[in-house]
């Protein structure tokens, strides 16, 4: 049995993705700073017949994130799917003229160092399996930078570049790397941006293995 690791697992999209992939037979590793929350999510999934475990790590700490994913591999088996989808902090989104070098440290740690650490940790296992999927989830500023959200605009662009490089480099090894852009907020009940609908979209991205960038909704939505 293989597993999906959801980095940035919470009660919205993370929980929905865990249920969607869990229903397809994947074990689930839930990674978040809040161990109490991931354990509660794991218990809810267990009630639905899905094997899940919670692991605590701050994505801005590469060593802690790598250790959490290593523990997930040990407890649940090879990680076939990695989803990197933590929600950025509000203080990452300052106007561009108010953004200093210090203000960019957090966004870069969050959206560059974190994804690189996570991918580096799981790729050896995917290569051993001969297959794998890496899914990056970003907001619309990854595509259209916003002057009032400089931190995410800059860091998401870097994360996008890294994902595209992985996509191009790993395609020949059976490892698919893709990005889902979610413009605006995740909205329960929305026909395209409800968590369960987004989870279906991510499942189809994993299953169809076509292209790098996908959009959950129109950019001006």
SULRAKA-V211792 format. One record per residue. N is the residue number from 1. RES is the residue in one letter. OMEGA is omega in degrees with one decimal (* if undefined). NEAR is the number of other C-alpha atoms within 12 Angstrom. D_CENTER is the distance of its C-alpha to the mean C-alpha in Angstrom with 1 decimal. Layout:
N RES OMEGA NEAR D_CENTER
N RES OMEGA NEAR D_CENTER
This chain:
1 X 177.0 18 20.9
2 X -172.4 31 17.4
3 X 166.6 39 14.2
4 X 174.0 48 10.6
5 X 179.5 52 8.6
6 X -179.2 57 6.1
7 X -173.0 49 5.3
8 X -175.7 43 6.6
9 X 177.0 44 8.4
10 X -175.2 32 11.2
11 X -178.6 29 14.1
12 X -177.1 29 12.8
13 X -178.4 37 9.8
14 X 179.4 43 8.5
15 X -179.6 40 12.2
16 X 177.8 33 12.7
17 X 178.4 46 10.2
18 X 179.2 51 11.7
19 X -177.1 41 15.1
20 X -179.4 31 14.6
21 X 176.8 38 13.7
22 X 179.1 36 16.0
23 X 178.3 24 18.7
24 X 175.1 23 18.5
25 X 178.0 19 19.3
26 X 163.1 31 16.2
27 X -170.5 37 16.2
28 X 171.9 52 13.3
29 X -178.1 53 12.1
30 X -175.2 55 10.9
31 X -179.6 46 10.0
32 X 173.9 39 11.1
33 X -173.8 26 14.0
34 X -177.0 23 16.0
35 X 178.8 23 17.3
36 X 179.8 20 19.6
37 X -179.1 25 17.0
38 X 177.1 33 15.0
39 X 178.0 28 18.4
40 X 176.6 23 19.4
41 X 178.9 37 16.5
42 X 178.1 35 17.4
43 X 177.8 21 21.0
44 X 179.0 25 20.4
45 X 177.9 32 18.7
46 X 177.6 21 21.6
47 X 178.4 14 24.0
48 X 177.7 17 22.6
49 X -179.0 19 23.2
50 X 176.9 28 19.7
51 X -177.5 34 19.4
52 X 176.7 40 16.7
53 X 176.5 40 16.7
54 X 179.6 41 15.3
55 X -177.0 40 14.7
56 X 174.3 32 15.1
57 X 171.7 35 13.7
58 X -176.4 32 13.4
59 X 177.5 41 10.7
60 X 177.0 30 13.8
61 X -174.7 26 15.7
62 X -179.4 26 14.8
63 X 179.1 21 17.4
64 X 179.3 24 16.3
65 X 177.8 38 12.7
66 X 179.6 32 14.3
67 X 178.8 24 16.8
68 X 179.6 36 14.5
69 X 175.1 48 13.0
70 X 177.5 31 16.6
71 X 178.3 26 17.8
72 X 177.1 38 15.4
73 X -178.9 33 16.9
74 X -174.9 19 20.3
75 X -171.2 23 20.2
76 X -177.4 28 18.4
77 X -174.3 28 19.0
78 X 176.0 34 17.2
79 X -179.6 42 13.4
80 X -179.1 43 13.5
81 X 173.0 46 10.0
82 X 171.9 53 6.8
83 X 178.3 47 3.4
84 X -172.1 49 1.6
85 X 176.7 40 2.9
86 X -178.9 35 6.2
87 X -178.4 33 9.3
88 X 176.4 29 11.6
89 X -178.0 21 15.1
90 X -178.0 16 18.0
91 X 171.4 21 20.0
92 X -169.4 32 17.7
93 X 176.8 31 19.2
94 X 174.0 26 22.8
95 X -172.4 22 25.3
96 X -178.0 21 25.5
97 X 177.1 15 29.1
98 X -175.2 18 28.2
99 X 179.6 24 25.4
100 X 174.2 17 26.7
101 X 179.4 17 25.4
102 X -179.3 15 24.8
103 X -179.6 26 22.6
104 X -178.8 29 20.3
105 X -178.6 21 19.7
106 X 178.9 31 17.1
107 X -179.7 38 15.0
108 X 175.9 32 15.3
109 X -174.3 31 14.5
110 X -170.1 37 11.4
111 X 176.1 45 10.1
112 X -178.8 33 12.1
113 X 179.7 30 13.2
114 X 178.4 39 10.1
115 X 179.7 45 8.2
116 X 179.2 34 11.7
117 X -178.5 32 12.4
118 X -178.9 45 9.6
119 X 179.7 41 10.5
120 X -178.2 25 14.1
121 X -173.6 31 14.1
122 X -174.6 40 13.0
123 X 177.4 35 14.8
124 X 178.5 22 18.2
125 X 177.9 29 17.6
126 X 178.7 31 16.4
127 X 177.3 25 19.4
128 X 177.5 16 21.6
129 X -173.9 22 20.6
130 X 179.3 20 21.1
131 X 177.4 29 18.0
132 X 177.9 37 14.2
133 X 173.8 46 11.1
134 X -176.7 47 8.1
135 X 174.4 48 5.8
136 X 178.8 48 4.8
137 X -177.0 45 5.3
138 X 174.0 40 8.3
139 X -175.3 42 11.6
140 X 179.6 33 14.9
141 X 173.5 31 15.9
142 X -176.4 36 13.9
143 X -180.0 29 16.7
144 X -178.1 25 19.6
145 X -177.2 24 20.0
146 X -176.0 23 21.6
147 X 177.8 18 24.4
148 X -179.5 21 23.7
149 X -171.6 31 20.0
150 X -175.8 32 20.6
151 X 179.6 40 18.1
152 X 179.1 43 15.0
153 X -178.7 33 17.0
154 X -175.1 39 17.7
155 X 177.0 35 14.5
156 X 177.7 44 12.3
157 X 177.7 30 15.1
158 X 177.5 29 14.9
159 X 178.3 38 11.1
160 X 179.3 38 12.2
161 X 179.1 26 15.2
162 X 178.8 31 13.5
163 X 179.0 38 11.4
164 X 177.3 24 14.7
165 X 177.2 19 16.6
166 X 179.3 30 14.6
167 X -176.7 30 15.0
168 X -174.6 20 18.7
169 X -170.9 16 19.3
170 X -175.4 26 17.9
171 X -178.2 25 18.9
172 X -179.7 15 22.3
173 X 180.0 21 21.0
174 X 179.2 25 19.4
175 X -176.3 35 15.8
176 X 178.1 39 14.0
177 X -176.5 46 11.3
178 X -178.8 44 10.4
179 X 173.1 43 9.0
180 X 176.0 38 9.3
181 X 177.8 37 11.3
182 X 179.2 38 12.2
183 X 178.8 27 15.5
184 X -174.3 24 16.7
185 X 167.3 24 15.7
186 X -170.3 31 14.3
187 X 175.8 21 17.8
188 X -179.5 17 18.9
189 X 179.2 13 21.6
190 X -174.5 17 20.7
191 X 178.3 16 21.4
192 X -174.0 26 18.2
193 X 169.2 31 15.9
194 X -177.9 25 16.5
195 X -179.3 30 13.6
196 X 177.8 28 15.4
197 X 177.8 27 15.9
198 X 177.6 38 12.4
199 X 175.2 35 11.6
200 X 178.5 28 14.6
201 X 179.8 34 13.5
202 X 175.9 47 10.3
203 X 179.9 32 12.8
204 X 175.8 23 15.3
205 X 177.8 31 13.1
206 X -174.6 36 12.8
207 X -174.8 23 16.4
208 X 172.4 16 18.0
209 X -176.6 26 16.4
210 X 174.6 21 17.9
211 X -179.7 22 17.1
212 X -171.5 33 14.3
213 X 178.3 28 13.8
214 X -177.5 32 13.9
215 X 177.4 30 14.8
216 X -178.3 34 14.5
217 X 176.7 25 17.8
218 X -176.1 17 20.4
219 X 179.9 19 19.7
220 X -178.6 15 22.7
221 X * 18 21.7
